[in-house]
Each structure stands twice: as C-alpha cells, then as structure tokens.
Amino acid sequence: MSTNLTLLIARILLSFMFIMSGFGKLADPAATAGMISGAGLPAASLLAYLAGAFELIAGLAVLVGFQTKIVGWALAAFCIFTGAVFHSGTVAIDGWPEAALGWINTLNMIMMMKNFTLAGGYILLATTGAGAWSIDARRKAA
C-alpha cells in the first residue's frame, strides 16, 4: 500500500471521531457543559460550544489535509488536556450502586488511555504531514 493511501486512510480514521463529536456538541451541548461544569471550569456552556466548534473544524481539517501539522499538534494537546481533566479522576455519583461506579470508573480510565493514544496519532500526523492527497500538498505545489 502506498504511503499516500495509508496517510489518507489514517486521516479519515483520525478525523471521524472529532467530526461526529464536534457536530454532536454543537447540536446538543448540555451533556458537555455538565462535564465542564463538573470539572470546575467556568463558562461551561460557552466552552461546550467552543469545544464543539474546535472538534468539528479540526476534524474536517484533518480529513481534507489542511494545515495538518498545526491541527495535529492542536488535537494532540486537546486530547491530553481532556484526558487529564475529564477522565483521570474517580467518578462518584450519589445513589449509584458500587458495581455500576466500578464499571464507570473503568470506562473513564479507558477513555483517558484512548485520549492519550489518540494524542500519539496526532503527533505522528503532525510530524509526517498529510501526504500527497491533501490540500496541504496542493498548496505547496501551487
């Protein structure tokens, strides 16, 4: 398989989650605002919309290969930040059975590891670039 095809497939896979997540946050920011508020950050509704816009725009940029190195570093930082802030602690929900909380805490830990793993993928994309089948390559050729 060619490097350019591999990079295109990687960009599609790396963009999908953020395009879908960003769209979801913009369509219904309440759950994200609740997580942001629960983490003690101010202006939760505004930050939910900003996170949604960032995720959607950055995901689309990765998909088409636009400003890939910059966007790759930004998404890596975003993944590390959100993993550390929203998924590193223990979840305690009043009234929930202990077994359910154990499952939620395991899922939360998996989400943190997923974020850190994605950060590695975005760092790799930031250092290798988008490949020949991208807007970045077309802009360089012009």
N, CA, C and O atoms as CSV, one atom per row, in Angstrom:
chain,resi,resn,atom,element,x,y,z
A,1,MET,N,N,0.850,-1.175,0.000
A,1,MET,CA,C,0.000,0.000,0.000
A,1,MET,C,C,0.894,1.236,0.000
A,1,MET,O,O,1.898,1.273,0.711
A,2,SER,N,N,0.543,2.231,-0.779
A,2,SER,CA,C,1.369,3.427,-0.867
A,2,SER,C,C,1.267,4.264,0.405
A,2,SER,O,O,0.275,4.207,1.130
A,3,THR,N,N,2.311,5.037,0.653
A,3,THR,CA,C,2.322,5.926,1.819
A,3,THR,C,C,1.186,6.932,1.754
A,3,THR,O,O,0.552,7.224,2.768
A,4,ASN,N,N,0.925,7.466,0.557
A,4,ASN,CA,C,-0.147,8.460,0.430
A,4,ASN,C,C,-1.518,7.862,0.718
A,4,ASN,O,O,-2.358,8.518,1.334
A,5,LEU,N,N,-1.756,6.636,0.285
A,5,LEU,CA,C,-3.020,5.975,0.589
A,5,LEU,C,C,-3.117,5.696,2.084
A,5,LEU,O,O,-4.176,5.877,2.685
A,6,THR,N,N,-2.023,5.259,2.680
A,6,THR,CA,C,-2.008,4.993,4.120
A,6,THR,C,C,-2.295,6.268,4.913
A,6,THR,O,O,-3.067,6.247,5.872
A,7,LEU,N,N,-1.673,7.372,4.512
A,7,LEU,CA,C,-1.926,8.649,5.204
A,7,LEU,C,C,-3.372,9.101,5.028
A,7,LEU,O,O,-3.971,9.637,5.961
A,8,LEU,N,N,-3.934,8.893,3.849
A,8,LEU,CA,C,-5.336,9.251,3.632
A,8,LEU,C,C,-6.250,8.427,4.526
A,8,LEU,O,O,-7.162,8.969,5.152
A,9,ILE,N,N,-6.013,7.128,4.590
A,9,ILE,CA,C,-6.825,6.263,5.454
A,9,ILE,C,C,-6.674,6.695,6.915
A,9,ILE,O,O,-7.661,6.769,7.647
A,10,ALA,N,N,-5.443,6.978,7.335
A,10,ALA,CA,C,-5.211,7.428,8.717
A,10,ALA,C,C,-5.950,8.733,8.993
A,10,ALA,O,O,-6.566,8.887,10.047
A,11,ARG,N,N,-5.892,9.672,8.051
A,11,ARG,CA,C,-6.598,10.947,8.240
A,11,ARG,C,C,-8.106,10.747,8.346
A,11,ARG,O,O,-8.762,11.390,9.166
A,12,ILE,N,N,-8.656,9.860,7.521
A,12,ILE,CA,C,-10.095,9.592,7.593
A,12,ILE,C,C,-10.452,9.025,8.962
A,12,ILE,O,O,-11.408,9.471,9.595
A,13,LEU,N,N,-9.684,8.045,9.412
A,13,LEU,CA,C,-9.969,7.414,10.707
A,13,LEU,C,C,-9.760,8.384,11.871
A,13,LEU,O,O,-10.543,8.388,12.820
A,14,LEU,N,N,-8.715,9.200,11.803
A,14,LEU,CA,C,-8.440,10.146,12.885
A,14,LEU,C,C,-9.425,11.321,12.899
A,14,LEU,O,O,-9.608,11.963,13.933
A,15,SER,N,N,-10.049,11.601,11.770
A,15,SER,CA,C,-10.977,12.735,11.711
A,15,SER,C,C,-12.392,12.358,12.145
A,15,SER,O,O,-13.127,13.195,12.669
A,16,PHE,N,N,-12.768,11.112,11.930
A,16,PHE,CA,C,-14.152,10.699,12.117
A,16,PHE,C,C,-14.693,11.038,13.507
A,16,PHE,O,O,-15.770,11.623,13.628
A,17,MET,N,N,-13.955,10.677,14.545
A,17,MET,CA,C,-14.438,10.888,15.905
A,17,MET,C,C,-14.672,12.366,16.201
A,17,MET,O,O,-15.676,12.727,16.814
A,18,PHE,N,N,-13.744,13.223,15.765
A,18,PHE,CA,C,-13.884,14.633,16.085
A,18,PHE,C,C,-14.964,15.316,15.262
A,18,PHE,O,O,-15.627,16.229,15.754
A,19,ILE,N,N,-15.154,14.891,14.018
A,19,ILE,CA,C,-16.253,15.452,13.228
A,19,ILE,C,C,-17.585,15.102,13.887
A,19,ILE,O,O,-18.434,15.973,14.074
A,20,MET,N,N,-17.766,13.854,14.233
A,20,MET,CA,C,-19.019,13.412,14.856
A,20,MET,C,C,-19.210,14.030,16.243
A,20,MET,O,O,-20.305,14.479,16.580
A,21,SER,N,N,-18.156,14.052,17.036
A,21,SER,CA,C,-18.251,14.594,18.385
A,21,SER,C,C,-18.501,16.098,18.359
A,21,SER,O,O,-19.318,16.609,19.125
A,22,GLY,N,N,-17.802,16.799,17.485
A,22,GLY,CA,C,-17.996,18.245,17.378
A,22,GLY,C,C,-19.403,18.583,16.949
A,22,GLY,O,O,-20.031,19.479,17.513
A,23,PHE,N,N,-19.909,17.867,15.946
A,23,PHE,CA,C,-21.280,18.088,15.493
A,23,PHE,C,C,-22.264,17.826,16.637
A,23,PHE,O,O,-23.201,18.598,16.841
A,24,GLY,N,N,-22.053,16.750,17.372
A,24,GLY,CA,C,-22.929,16.422,18.493
A,24,GLY,C,C,-22.922,17.484,19.580
A,24,GLY,O,O,-23.969,17.830,20.129
A,25,LYS,N,N,-21.744,17.998,19.887
A,25,LYS,CA,C,-21.652,19.051,20.912
A,25,LYS,C,C,-22.373,20.311,20.467
A,25,LYS,O,O,-23.038,20.959,21.276
A,26,LEU,N,N,-22.252,20.668,19.198
A,26,LEU,CA,C,-22.922,21.867,18.704
A,26,LEU,C,C,-24.432,21.680,18.645
A,26,LEU,O,O,-25.177,22.630,18.883
A,27,ALA,N,N,-24.892,20.482,18.333
A,27,ALA,CA,C,-26.327,20.211,18.247
A,27,ALA,C,C,-26.974,20.142,19.630
A,27,ALA,O,O,-28.119,20.560,19.804
A,28,ASP,N,N,-26.241,19.613,20.614
A,28,ASP,CA,C,-26.786,19.461,21.961
A,28,ASP,C,C,-25.642,19.547,22.975
A,28,ASP,O,O,-25.090,18.524,23.380
A,29,PRO,N,N,-25.289,20.771,23.383
A,29,PRO,CA,C,-24.121,20.954,24.241
A,29,PRO,C,C,-24.348,20.676,25.728
A,29,PRO,O,O,-23.413,20.802,26.518
A,30,ALA,N,N,-25.552,20.306,26.124
A,30,ALA,CA,C,-25.868,20.202,27.557
A,30,ALA,C,C,-24.996,19.195,28.301
A,30,ALA,O,O,-24.487,19.512,29.376
A,31,ALA,N,N,-24.811,18.005,27.766
A,31,ALA,CA,C,-24.012,16.987,28.464
A,31,ALA,C,C,-22.560,17.440,28.596
A,31,ALA,O,O,-21.943,17.260,29.645
A,32,THR,N,N,-22.020,18.025,27.534
A,32,THR,CA,C,-20.637,18.519,27.582
A,32,THR,C,C,-20.521,19.660,28.581
A,32,THR,O,O,-19.553,19.726,29.338
A,33,ALA,N,N,-21.494,20.553,28.589
A,33,ALA,CA,C,-21.482,21.659,29.557
A,33,ALA,C,C,-21.525,21.113,30.984
A,33,ALA,O,O,-20.884,21.665,31.879
A,34,GLY,N,N,-22.271,20.043,31.199
A,34,GLY,CA,C,-22.320,19.419,32.523
A,34,GLY,C,C,-20.976,18.851,32.937
A,34,GLY,O,O,-20.578,18.988,34.094
A,35,MET,N,N,-20.263,18.208,32.002
A,35,MET,CA,C,-18.927,17.680,32.310
A,35,MET,C,C,-17.955,18.822,32.604
A,35,MET,O,O,-17.150,18.739,33.531
A,36,ILE,N,N,-18.037,19.872,31.820
A,36,ILE,CA,C,-17.150,21.023,32.011
A,36,ILE,C,C,-17.414,21.667,33.361
A,36,ILE,O,O,-16.480,21.993,34.094
A,37,SER,N,N,-18.677,21.850,33.686
A,37,SER,CA,C,-19.050,22.417,34.980
A,37,SER,C,C,-18.594,21.509,36.118
A,37,SER,O,O,-18.081,21.987,37.130
A,38,GLY,N,N,-18.778,20.213,35.955
A,38,GLY,CA,C,-18.362,19.240,36.969
A,38,GLY,C,C,-16.863,19.233,37.210
A,38,GLY,O,O,-16.405,18.882,38.297
A,39,ALA,N,N,-16.089,19.626,36.185
A,39,ALA,CA,C,-14.634,19.701,36.338
A,39,ALA,C,C,-14.209,21.021,36.984
A,39,ALA,O,O,-13.025,21.244,37.235
A,40,GLY,N,N,-15.190,21.898,37.252
A,40,GLY,CA,C,-14.887,23.152,37.922
A,40,GLY,C,C,-14.444,24.276,37.002
A,40,GLY,O,O,-13.936,25.298,37.465
A,41,LEU,N,N,-14.632,24.093,35.704
A,41,LEU,CA,C,-14.253,25.146,34.763
A,41,LEU,C,C,-15.390,26.143,34.612
A,41,LEU,O,O,-16.558,25.761,34.690
A,42,PRO,N,N,-15.070,27.417,34.397
A,42,PRO,CA,C,-16.121,28.435,34.262
A,42,PRO,C,C,-16.736,28.434,32.867
A,42,PRO,O,O,-16.214,27.793,31.954
A,43,ALA,N,N,-17.836,29.144,32.705
A,43,ALA,CA,C,-18.493,29.365,31.418
A,43,ALA,C,C,-18.697,28.059,30.663
A,43,ALA,O,O,-18.300,27.927,29.506
A,44,ALA,N,N,-19.321,27.100,31.332
A,44,ALA,CA,C,-19.443,25.753,30.794
A,44,ALA,C,C,-20.170,25.709,29.452
A,44,ALA,O,O,-19.734,24.999,28.545
A,45,SER,N,N,-21.256,26.442,29.308
A,45,SER,CA,C,-21.996,26.417,28.037
A,45,SER,C,C,-21.160,26.991,26.906
A,45,SER,O,O,-21.126,26.425,25.813
A,46,LEU,N,N,-20.493,28.094,27.150
A,46,LEU,CA,C,-19.634,28.698,26.128
A,46,LEU,C,C,-18.505,27.745,25.752
A,46,LEU,O,O,-18.219,27.553,24.570
A,47,LEU,N,N,-17.861,27.147,26.756
A,47,LEU,CA,C,-16.774,26.209,26.477
A,47,LEU,C,C,-17.265,24.975,25.728
A,47,LEU,O,O,-16.528,24.423,24.911
A,48,ALA,N,N,-18.486,24.535,25.988
A,48,ALA,CA,C,-19.038,23.391,25.257
A,48,ALA,C,C,-19.182,23.729,23.779
A,48,ALA,O,O,-18.834,22.918,22.920
A,49,TYR,N,N,-19.689,24.912,23.480
A,49,TYR,CA,C,-19.812,25.334,22.078
A,49,TYR,C,C,-18.433,25.504,21.436
A,49,TYR,O,O,-18.221,25.098,20.293
A,50,LEU,N,N,-17.501,26.105,22.175
A,50,LEU,CA,C,-16.144,26.277,21.630
A,50,LEU,C,C,-15.475,24.930,21.378
A,50,LEU,O,O,-14.811,24.746,20.358
A,51,ALA,N,N,-15.648,23.990,22.304
A,51,ALA,CA,C,-15.079,22.650,22.114
A,51,ALA,C,C,-15.705,21.977,20.894
A,51,ALA,O,O,-15.008,21.349,20.096
A,52,GLY,N,N,-17.017,22.112,20.755
A,52,GLY,CA,C,-17.695,21.525,19.601
A,52,GLY,C,C,-17.207,22.116,18.291
A,52,GLY,O,O,-16.956,21.388,17.331
A,53,ALA,N,N,-17.074,23.438,18.248
A,53,ALA,CA,C,-16.585,24.092,17.027
A,53,ALA,C,C,-15.155,23.680,16.724
A,53,ALA,O,O,-14.817,23.406,15.573
A,54,PHE,N,N,-14.310,23.635,17.753
A,54,PHE,CA,C,-12.920,23.214,17.565
A,54,PHE,C,C,-12.859,21.792,17.032
A,54,PHE,O,O,-12.142,21.521,16.069
A,55,GLU,N,N,-13.596,20.891,17.645
A,55,GLU,CA,C,-13.562,19.485,17.229
A,55,GLU,C,C,-14.047,19.324,15.788
A,55,GLU,O,O,-13.433,18.602,15.004
A,56,LEU,N,N,-15.137,19.989,15.442
A,56,LEU,CA,C,-15.676,19.872,14.090
A,56,LEU,C,C,-14.711,20.448,13.055
A,56,LEU,O,O,-14.423,19.804,12.047
A,57,ILE,N,N,-14.216,21.650,13.301
A,57,ILE,CA,C,-13.310,22.301,12.340
A,57,ILE,C,C,-11.986,21.541,12.245
A,57,ILE,O,O,-11.479,21.318,11.146
A,58,ALA,N,N,-11.430,21.147,13.376
A,58,ALA,CA,C,-10.160,20.413,13.366
A,58,ALA,C,C,-10.334,19.047,12.699
A,58,ALA,O,O,-9.465,18.612,11.944
A,59,GLY,N,N,-11.435,18.379,12.971
A,59,GLY,CA,C,-11.695,17.092,12.337
A,59,GLY,C,C,-11.805,17.215,10.824
A,59,GLY,O,O,-11.269,16.387,10.088
A,60,LEU,N,N,-12.500,18.246,10.362
A,60,LEU,CA,C,-12.614,18.474,8.917
A,60,LEU,C,C,-11.259,18.824,8.311
A,60,LEU,O,O,-10.946,18.393,7.201
A,61,ALA,N,N,-10.454,19.603,9.034
A,61,ALA,CA,C,-9.117,19.965,8.541
A,61,ALA,C,C,-8.241,18.725,8.385
A,61,ALA,O,O,-7.517,18.599,7.397
A,62,VAL,N,N,-8.301,17.813,9.346
A,62,VAL,CA,C,-7.541,16.568,9.238
A,62,VAL,C,C,-8.054,15.747,8.052
A,62,VAL,O,O,-7.262,15.195,7.287
A,63,LEU,N,N,-9.355,15.669,7.903
A,63,LEU,CA,C,-9.945,14.878,6.822
A,63,LEU,C,C,-9.433,15.321,5.451
A,63,LEU,O,O,-9.061,14.488,4.624
A,64,VAL,N,N,-9.416,16.633,5.212
A,64,VAL,CA,C,-9.009,17.135,3.894
A,64,VAL,C,C,-7.519,17.441,3.818
A,64,VAL,O,O,-7.009,17.768,2.747
A,65,GLY,N,N,-6.817,17.339,4.941
A,65,GLY,CA,C,-5.383,17.596,4.959
A,65,GLY,C,C,-5.047,19.065,4.841
A,65,GLY,O,O,-4.185,19.443,4.049
A,66,PHE,N,N,-5.710,19.892,5.613
A,66,PHE,CA,C,-5.474,21.335,5.610
A,66,PHE,C,C,-4.783,21.754,6.903
A,66,PHE,O,O,-5.292,21.502,7.995
A,67,GLN,N,N,-3.612,22.398,6.776
A,67,GLN,CA,C,-2.840,22.831,7.948
A,67,GLN,C,C,-2.640,21.652,8.909
A,67,GLN,O,O,-2.793,21.788,10.123
A,68,THR,N,N,-2.303,20.518,8.350
A,68,THR,CA,C,-2.272,19.261,9.094
A,68,THR,C,C,-1.282,19.268,10.244
A,68,THR,O,O,-1.576,18.736,11.314
A,69,LYS,N,N,-0.127,19.854,10.044
A,69,LYS,CA,C,0.871,19.849,11.123
A,69,LYS,C,C,0.401,20.683,12.308
A,69,LYS,O,O,0.560,20.268,13.456
A,70,ILE,N,N,-0.167,21.841,12.048
A,70,ILE,CA,C,-0.678,22.701,13.124
A,70,ILE,C,C,-1.864,22.036,13.817
A,70,ILE,O,O,-1.923,21.971,15.045
A,71,VAL,N,N,-2.802,21.546,13.020
A,71,VAL,CA,C,-4.002,20.912,13.573
A,71,VAL,C,C,-3.632,19.638,14.335
A,71,VAL,O,O,-4.233,19.336,15.366
A,72,GLY,N,N,-2.649,18.894,13.833
A,72,GLY,CA,C,-2.212,17.691,14.541
A,72,GLY,C,C,-1.700,18.001,15.937
A,72,GLY,O,O,-2.052,17.319,16.900
A,73,TRP,N,N,-0.868,19.031,16.047
A,73,TRP,CA,C,-0.369,19.431,17.373
A,73,TRP,C,C,-1.509,19.933,18.258
A,73,TRP,O,O,-1.546,19.627,19.450
A,74,ALA,N,N,-2.440,20.702,17.684
A,74,ALA,CA,C,-3.560,21.231,18.474
A,74,ALA,C,C,-4.447,20.097,18.988
A,74,ALA,O,O,-4.869,20.112,20.145
A,75,LEU,N,N,-4.727,19.118,18.133
A,75,LEU,CA,C,-5.550,17.986,18.575
A,75,LEU,C,C,-4.820,17.117,19.588
A,75,LEU,O,O,-5.448,16.587,20.505
A,76,ALA,N,N,-3.516,16.960,19.444
A,76,ALA,CA,C,-2.751,16.210,20.446
A,76,ALA,C,C,-2.863,16.887,21.812
A,76,ALA,O,O,-3.102,16.223,22.820
A,77,ALA,N,N,-2.691,18.205,21.842
A,77,ALA,CA,C,-2.811,18.950,23.102
A,77,ALA,C,C,-4.227,18.834,23.662
A,77,ALA,O,O,-4.408,18.644,24.864
A,78,PHE,N,N,-5.223,18.949,22.794
A,78,PHE,CA,C,-6.620,18.835,23.202
A,78,PHE,C,C,-6.885,17.459,23.824
A,78,PHE,O,O,-7.533,17.363,24.866
A,79,CYS,N,N,-6.385,16.403,23.187
A,79,CYS,CA,C,-6.576,15.047,23.711
A,79,CYS,C,C,-5.922,14.863,25.075
A,79,CYS,O,O,-6.513,14.264,25.974
A,80,ILE,N,N,-4.715,15.371,25.230
A,80,ILE,CA,C,-4.021,15.250,26.517
A,80,ILE,C,C,-4.759,16.044,27.593
A,80,ILE,O,O,-4.961,15.553,28.704
A,81,PHE,N,N,-5.161,17.276,27.260
A,81,PHE,CA,C,-5.888,18.114,28.216
A,81,PHE,C,C,-7.192,17.455,28.642
A,81,PHE,O,O,-7.463,17.317,29.835
A,82,THR,N,N,-8.003,17.045,27.662
A,82,THR,CA,C,-9.301,16.471,28.017
A,82,THR,C,C,-9.147,15.128,28.731
A,82,THR,O,O,-9.941,14.809,29.616
A,83,GLY,N,N,-8.146,14.346,28.362
A,83,GLY,CA,C,-7.903,13.094,29.068
A,83,GLY,C,C,-7.547,13.333,30.521
A,83,GLY,O,O,-8.061,12.663,31.417
A,84,ALA,N,N,-6.656,14.299,30.750
A,84,ALA,CA,C,-6.208,14.594,32.113
A,84,ALA,C,C,-7.298,15.251,32.951
A,84,ALA,O,O,-7.464,14.915,34.124
A,85,VAL,N,N,-8.039,16.180,32.365
A,85,VAL,CA,C,-9.024,16.945,33.134
A,85,VAL,C,C,-10.334,16.179,33.341
A,85,VAL,O,O,-10.905,16.211,34.431
A,86,PHE,N,N,-10.807,15.498,32.309
A,86,PHE,CA,C,-12.135,14.902,32.378
A,86,PHE,C,C,-12.156,13.390,32.612
A,86,PHE,O,O,-13.202,12.842,32.959
A,87,HIS,N,N,-11.034,12.713,32.430
A,87,HIS,CA,C,-11.065,11.255,32.516
A,87,HIS,C,C,-10.037,10.651,33.479
A,87,HIS,O,O,-9.895,9.429,33.531
A,88,SER,N,N,-9.330,11.471,34.230
A,88,SER,CA,C,-8.279,10.922,35.094
A,88,SER,C,C,-8.737,10.648,36.517
A,88,SER,O,O,-8.053,9.935,37.250
A,89,GLY,N,N,-9.852,11.184,36.917
A,89,GLY,CA,C,-10.280,11.030,38.299
A,89,GLY,C,C,-11.293,9.911,38.492
A,89,GLY,O,O,-11.732,9.268,37.539
A,90,THR,N,N,-11.643,9.702,39.738
A,90,THR,CA,C,-12.657,8.722,40.093
A,90,THR,C,C,-14.028,9.365,39.968
A,90,THR,O,O,-14.231,10.507,40.379
A,91,VAL,N,N,-14.958,8.627,39.402
A,91,VAL,CA,C,-16.330,9.108,39.249
A,91,VAL,C,C,-17.139,8.618,40.441
A,91,VAL,O,O,-17.109,7.433,40.774
A,92,ALA,N,N,-17.854,9.522,41.075
A,92,ALA,CA,C,-18.728,9.165,42.188
A,92,ALA,C,C,-20.079,9.830,41.945
A,92,ALA,O,O,-20.176,11.057,41.918
A,93,ILE,N,N,-21.115,9.022,41.769
A,93,ILE,CA,C,-22.453,9.539,41.509
A,93,ILE,C,C,-23.341,9.091,42.659
A,93,ILE,O,O,-23.518,7.896,42.895
A,94,ASP,N,N,-23.894,10.063,43.370
A,94,ASP,CA,C,-24.743,9.753,44.523
A,94,ASP,C,C,-25.897,8.840,44.115
A,94,ASP,O,O,-26.570,9.079,43.112
A,95,GLY,N,N,-26.114,7.796,44.906
A,95,GLY,CA,C,-27.229,6.894,44.692
A,95,GLY,C,C,-26.954,5.752,43.723
A,95,GLY,O,O,-27.792,4.865,43.566
A,96,TRP,N,N,-25.798,5.758,43.074
A,96,TRP,CA,C,-25.491,4.673,42.125
A,96,TRP,C,C,-24.888,3.501,42.885
A,96,TRP,O,O,-24.122,3.699,43.828
A,97,PRO,N,N,-25.228,2.286,42.483
A,97,PRO,CA,C,-24.642,1.113,43.154
A,97,PRO,C,C,-23.135,1.041,42.919
A,97,PRO,O,O,-22.628,1.494,41.893
A,98,GLU,N,N,-22.452,0.477,43.866
A,98,GLU,CA,C,-20.993,0.367,43.819
A,98,GLU,C,C,-20.517,-0.347,42.546
A,98,GLU,O,O,-19.514,0.051,41.954
A,99,ALA,N,N,-21.221,-1.384,42.128
A,99,ALA,CA,C,-20.825,-2.128,40.929
A,99,ALA,C,C,-20.892,-1.245,39.682
A,99,ALA,O,O,-20.031,-1.329,38.806
A,100,ALA,N,N,-21.907,-0.410,39.611
A,100,ALA,CA,C,-22.037,0.492,38.456
A,100,ALA,C,C,-20.921,1.526,38.464
A,100,ALA,O,O,-20.375,1.857,37.412
A,101,LEU,N,N,-20.581,2.035,39.634
A,101,LEU,CA,C,-19.494,3.012,39.725
A,101,LEU,C,C,-18.162,2.385,39.326
A,101,LEU,O,O,-17.330,3.045,38.702
A,102,GLY,N,N,-17.953,1.125,39.679
A,102,GLY,CA,C,-16.727,0.439,39.268
A,102,GLY,C,C,-16.630,0.353,37.762
A,102,GLY,O,O,-15.563,0.572,37.189
A,103,TRP,N,N,-17.736,0.035,37.120
A,103,TRP,CA,C,-17.770,-0.045,35.660
A,103,TRP,C,C,-17.523,1.328,35.035
A,103,TRP,O,O,-16.777,1.448,34.064
A,104,ILE,N,N,-18.150,2.355,35.595
A,104,ILE,CA,C,-17.973,3.716,35.063
A,104,ILE,C,C,-16.524,4.175,35.238
A,104,ILE,O,O,-15.964,4.807,34.343
A,105,ASN,N,N,-15.920,3.863,36.374
A,105,ASN,CA,C,-14.527,4.256,36.590
A,105,ASN,C,C,-13.578,3.513,35.654
A,105,ASN,O,O,-12.587,4.083,35.198
A,106,THR,N,N,-13.872,2.258,35.367
A,106,THR,CA,C,-13.065,1.518,34.391
A,106,THR,C,C,-13.213,2.147,33.014
A,106,THR,O,O,-12.223,2.332,32.305
A,107,LEU,N,N,-14.438,2.477,32.634
A,107,LEU,CA,C,-14.678,3.136,31.350
A,107,LEU,C,C,-13.975,4.493,31.295
A,107,LEU,O,O,-13.417,4.857,30.260
A,108,ASN,N,N,-13.997,5.228,32.377
A,108,ASN,CA,C,-13.331,6.525,32.435
A,108,ASN,C,C,-11.825,6.371,32.225
A,108,ASN,O,O,-11.211,7.172,31.520
A,109,MET,N,N,-11.231,5.347,32.834
A,109,MET,CA,C,-9.805,5.102,32.653
A,109,MET,C,C,-9.502,4.737,31.193
A,109,MET,O,O,-8.503,5.184,30.631
A,110,ILE,N,N,-10.367,3.930,30.593
A,110,ILE,CA,C,-10.195,3.576,29.177
A,110,ILE,C,C,-10.284,4.829,28.307
A,110,ILE,O,O,-9.526,4.968,27.347
A,111,MET,N,N,-11.195,5.734,28.630
A,111,MET,CA,C,-11.326,6.990,27.873
A,111,MET,C,C,-10.052,7.831,27.990
A,111,MET,O,O,-9.625,8.447,27.014
A,112,MET,N,N,-9.446,7.860,29.177
A,112,MET,CA,C,-8.198,8.593,29.345
A,112,MET,C,C,-7.108,7.967,28.479
A,112,MET,O,O,-6.378,8.679,27.789
A,113,MET,N,N,-6.995,6.648,28.511
A,113,MET,CA,C,-5.982,5.973,27.694
A,113,MET,C,C,-6.244,6.198,26.211
A,113,MET,O,O,-5.300,6.369,25.440
A,114,LYS,N,N,-7.516,6.201,25.797
A,114,LYS,CA,C,-7.881,6.473,24.405
A,114,LYS,C,C,-7.422,7.864,24.008
A,114,LYS,O,O,-6.864,8.051,22.926
A,115,ASN,N,N,-7.650,8.837,24.870
A,115,ASN,CA,C,-7.229,10.211,24.564
A,115,ASN,C,C,-5.715,10.305,24.416
A,115,ASN,O,O,-5.222,10.939,23.484
A,116,PHE,N,N,-4.982,9.682,25.322
A,116,PHE,CA,C,-3.518,9.746,25.242
A,116,PHE,C,C,-3.012,9.008,24.004
A,116,PHE,O,O,-2.052,9.444,23.369
A,117,THR,N,N,-3.654,7.897,23.663
A,117,THR,CA,C,-3.270,7.153,22.462
A,117,THR,C,C,-3.549,7.976,21.208
A,117,THR,O,O,-2.718,8.029,20.301
A,118,LEU,N,N,-4.711,8.613,21.154
A,118,LEU,CA,C,-5.022,9.491,20.021
A,118,LEU,C,C,-4.016,10.626,19.918
A,118,LEU,O,O,-3.633,11.013,18.814
A,119,ALA,N,N,-3.587,11.158,21.039
A,119,ALA,CA,C,-2.577,12.229,21.013
A,119,ALA,C,C,-1.338,11.749,20.278
A,119,ALA,O,O,-0.747,12.500,19.502
A,120,GLY,N,N,-0.939,10.507,20.514
A,120,GLY,CA,C,0.204,9.948,19.798
A,120,GLY,C,C,-0.031,9.905,18.299
A,120,GLY,O,O,0.868,10.217,17.519
A,121,GLY,N,N,-1.235,9.522,17.891
A,121,GLY,CA,C,-1.570,9.508,16.467
A,121,GLY,C,C,-1.524,10.893,15.855
A,121,GLY,O,O,-1.050,11.060,14.731
A,122,TYR,N,N,-2.006,11.880,16.575
A,122,TYR,CA,C,-1.985,13.254,16.065
A,122,TYR,C,C,-0.571,13.830,16.030
A,122,TYR,O,O,-0.243,14.605,15.132
A,123,ILE,N,N,0.263,13.459,16.994
A,123,ILE,CA,C,1.669,13.886,16.956
A,123,ILE,C,C,2.354,13.267,15.744
A,123,ILE,O,O,3.123,13.937,15.054
A,124,LEU,N,N,2.083,12.010,15.485
A,124,LEU,CA,C,2.644,11.357,14.301
A,124,LEU,C,C,2.180,12.056,13.026
A,124,LEU,O,O,2.985,12.296,12.125
A,125,LEU,N,N,0.903,12.381,12.941
A,125,LEU,CA,C,0.372,13.092,11.782
A,125,LEU,C,C,1.007,14.482,11.666
A,125,LEU,O,O,1.311,14.935,10.563
A,126,ALA,N,N,1.204,15.150,12.794
A,126,ALA,CA,C,1.817,16.483,12.774
A,126,ALA,C,C,3.259,16.434,12.287
A,126,ALA,O,O,3.730,17.383,11.661
A,127,THR,N,N,3.956,15.353,12.563
A,127,THR,CA,C,5.357,15.271,12.144
A,127,THR,C,C,5.520,14.730,10.736
A,127,THR,O,O,6.490,15.070,10.059
A,128,THR,N,N,4.584,13.884,10.274
A,128,THR,CA,C,4.711,13.337,8.923
A,128,THR,C,C,4.008,14.187,7.884
A,128,THR,O,O,4.405,14.181,6.719
A,129,GLY,N,N,2.978,14.914,8.273
A,129,GLY,CA,C,2.189,15.680,7.323
A,129,GLY,C,C,1.067,14.841,6.747
A,129,GLY,O,O,0.904,13.670,7.092
A,130,ALA,N,N,0.294,15.456,5.861
A,130,ALA,CA,C,-0.929,14.841,5.349
A,130,ALA,C,C,-0.713,13.947,4.145
A,130,ALA,O,O,-1.599,13.163,3.807
A,131,GLY,N,N,0.424,14.036,3.492
A,131,GLY,CA,C,0.664,13.250,2.291
A,131,GLY,C,C,0.241,13.996,1.040
A,131,GLY,O,O,-0.264,15.117,1.102
A,132,ALA,N,N,0.456,13.351,-0.097
A,132,ALA,CA,C,0.224,13.990,-1.396
A,132,ALA,C,C,-1.250,14.236,-1.687
A,132,ALA,O,O,-1.587,15.151,-2.438
A,133,TRP,N,N,-2.125,13.435,-1.104
A,133,TRP,CA,C,-3.551,13.569,-1.380
A,133,TRP,C,C,-4.192,14.462,-0.311
A,133,TRP,O,O,-4.989,13.999,0.505
A,134,SER,N,N,-3.833,15.740,-0.332
A,134,SER,CA,C,-4.279,16.668,0.682
A,134,SER,C,C,-4.270,18.099,0.127
A,134,SER,O,O,-3.650,18.391,-0.896
A,135,ILE,N,N,-4.965,18.954,0.823
A,135,ILE,CA,C,-4.924,20.383,0.481
A,135,ILE,C,C,-3.533,20.926,0.737
A,135,ILE,O,O,-3.050,21.756,-0.033
A,136,ASP,N,N,-2.878,20.484,1.796
A,136,ASP,CA,C,-1.516,20.957,2.092
A,136,ASP,C,C,-0.591,20.697,0.911
A,136,ASP,O,O,0.178,21.580,0.531
A,137,ALA,N,N,-0.646,19.522,0.330
A,137,ALA,CA,C,0.233,19.178,-0.807
A,137,ALA,C,C,-0.121,20.022,-2.034
A,137,ALA,O,O,0.769,20.466,-2.759
A,138,ARG,N,N,-1.395,20.240,-2.263
A,138,ARG,CA,C,-1.806,21.067,-3.411
A,138,ARG,C,C,-1.364,22.506,-3.249
A,138,ARG,O,O,-0.990,23.153,-4.227
A,139,ARG,N,N,-1.400,23.018,-2.023
A,139,ARG,CA,C,-0.962,24.403,-1.775
A,139,ARG,C,C,0.543,24.553,-1.981
A,139,ARG,O,O,0.999,25.584,-2.475
A,140,LYS,N,N,1.314,23.540,-1.611
A,140,LYS,CA,C,2.766,23.583,-1.811
A,140,LYS,C,C,3.117,23.540,-3.298
A,140,LYS,O,O,4.071,24.181,-3.739
A,141,ALA,N,N,2.327,22.769,-4.070
A,141,ALA,CA,C,2.585,22.616,-5.498
A,141,ALA,C,C,2.236,23.882,-6.283
A,141,ALA,O,O,2.775,24.116,-7.365
A,142,ALA,N,N,1.344,24.684,-5.740
A,142,ALA,CA,C,0.895,25.889,-6.464
A,142,ALA,C,C,1.888,27.024,-6.372
A,142,ALA,O,O,1.652,28.097,-6.927
